[in-house]
Amino acid sequence: MKFVTERLSDVWTWWRIADRSWSNPLDPSYAALRGGRWNPAQSFDTLYLNEDQVSARMNLRAFIADWPYEPEDLRSENGPVLVGARLPRAQEVCDAHSPGGFLALGLPRSYPVDSRNRLVPRSRCQPLGALAHAAGLRGIRSRSAQAKDGAGRELAWFPATTRSVAKQLRRVPFADWYWA
């Protein structure tokens, strides 16, 4: 498969929603076990990140989907934190957000939804992520699956080795990022 690729900025801050109790919110092994949109369960390390705080706000509803309350009900000291992270230099990733990127991947131009306005299933995205990983790409930068209109950007980052880690830059309390 021929991918459309792009090199990520070496100085960009990526954002991860995290429970305040997590000892290492940038640990990519959790998604390797459970799987995610771009990696199947029991596969390879993947760290799911938001490109900006707007995308993180969109993803919060998915993050707390099993909780018995809404974001508006959370106190800052109980809400998830937002962790700012920097990735290693020279990360080449697959483009899953532009018309050319969609064409190369065989995804609809309307991604994250199909022509019938249904969310493109993970079962369609996971094999593409596995192919990108096998090709040596460091991830997939895509439109947010939480916004049917294509707003927001996410990154499924595939560390090259166990020594390749995202560096935590800061932790932002819930009230300071969600209501900002």
GIRA-V247237 format. One line per field, one symbol per residue. ss: DSSP state (H for helix, E for strand, L for the rest). phi: phi as a letter, one per 30 degrees, with the letter a starting at -180 (. if undefined). burial: + if it has 16 or more other ideal C-beta (glycine too) atoms within 10 Angstrom, else -. A space follows every 50 residues. Layout:
# GIRA-V247237
ss->???
phi->???
burial->???
This chain:
# GIRA-V247237
ss->LLLLEEELLLLLLEEEEELLLLLLLLLLHHHHHHLLLLLLLLLLLLEEEE LLHHHHHHHHHHHLLLLLLLHHHLLLLLLLEEEEEELLLLLEEEEELLHH HHHHHLLLLLLLELLLLLELLHHHHHHHHHHHHHLLLLEEEEELLLLLLL LLEEEEELLLLLLLLLEEEEEELHHHHHLL
phi->.ccdbacdddcdccbbdbdddddbdcddddddddiaecbddibcebccbc daddddddddeddcecddbceddddedcdddccdbccedhccbddbbced ddeddicdddecccdciceddedddedddddddddidclbcbdddcbddi dibbbcccedbdddbdcdcabceeddcdcd
burial->--++++-+----++++++------++-+--++--++++++--++++++++ +-++++++++---+------+--+----+++++++-++--+-+++++--- ++-++-+--++++------+-+--++-+++-++---+++++++++++--- -++++++++-----++-----+-+--++--
